[in-house]
Amino acid sequence: MLKQILLVSFGFIAFAGGSVLLAQEPIDVRKIQVLHGSTDVGTWRKEFDIALYEFVQRNSNPTQSLRLSIDYTGVEDIRTDSELSTIIDYLKSRQQIDPASIVVSVLPPSAMFLETYGDEIYPGVKRLHVASELRNGDNYFDANNGLTLTIDGDLEEMVVENLRLIPSVVPGLTDLFVLSGSGDYGGMQETMVRELLIETPVNSNFHFVRGTPIEELVATMNQSGNASAALLMSYEYNDNGNNINTQDALNELVNGTEVPVFGIFDSVLGRGVVGGYMSRAQDTAFRTGEVALAAINDESIVRSTVPYNFQFDGRQLDRVGINRSLLPENSIVQFDSQTVWETYLGQILFVFLIIAIQSVLILLLVKSLRKQRASESALKSQAHDLSIQKNLFESVINSIPDAVLICRVDRTVYAANKSTKEVFDMEPDEIIGTKANELIEYENEEQRAAELQMLDS
């Protein structure tokens, strides 16, 4: 237990205007300490933490820096006095080393822990309870000590709105299963729903489920028909020492039945429920940050409540066949199902890009080949013309009875007619490449020099 507690702890620090701070007085650094009752970093808690961190970043400034520290304490899983003592000692040492300006408990388990042991762990430190299930939370906590604040919720409002929602999106509803925990808390939930049904009647058969084995529950729901639904408050069942919690039950329900399951807490949104009237973790975190900052700065605080919205999981809506046109106005649909086109859009665009590039390269290659063929054709035509000219030239000089030598500037012979054989006693091919002056026999050296001088001129 101690290992889990010590490891599941996060700290964040946010500063603003670092270069400016060097030229100013030391800034006021305030720490917000968050306590979660679980050691499980679930979906809702993770989104809450990230959103609160974003709030801290945005609201740090050159004169006041906010720090955020988060502990997943595991107080909701305490089994022995030794585990409780370990948690208290750990948090006390953290407070002594790095004092918090305000302590925030998130959801009832950590709130009740902080209310019970807060004076011992955080003496004189303000406390803020985020109690999204409770209306008038200061009735549950000691708000008269000048230290305790609450962000209220309204569980009854969430239940009533969901009882109104379900028949409107499941036309012809015949059976509604209300799932609650097997303990005292589950009993409280069931009693509350029964009382609310008097004020908000729903025309269907009701099945209140507490402590029912999950396999039996799935079988019962599958026998209820197509116009059935379930409202998940919580679920807990002990199967020979194997504890099945809300998420375990939800997994079995999603995999084992087509009955749509609605929820009141967005901690299960995206994890199997169709949706419902619930709070958003991000909105709750922003409201928490606003109240905590006001408390740190000793500003007046108006009673704050958790905002609620109709939220739905698009994948589950499609899975159970709920018509989206039946959803309430301004509903938030997340995790939407994607078409094949949307799922593979990136890959498809990449393939199209490759095809386009290849097409351009092919066109350029074809154009280049056409130019090459045109050049080859022109060269062949020129070669043919040259061949004709060469044959004509040879026939002309060979028709001359005298020896004809055609030389380059350096007197090298590059053409000779047939008559040269009679004069020089050499075949024309043998003469080509020799110097013309080497073929002439001179009577003396003076004649040779005079001849060369004439040729040079």
Order of alpha helices (4+ residues) and beta strands (2+ residues): alpha-beta-alpha-beta-alpha-beta-alpha-beta-alpha-beta-beta-alpha-beta-alpha-beta-alpha-beta-beta-beta-alpha-beta-beta-alpha-beta-beta-alpha-beta-alpha-alpha-beta-beta-alpha-alpha-alpha
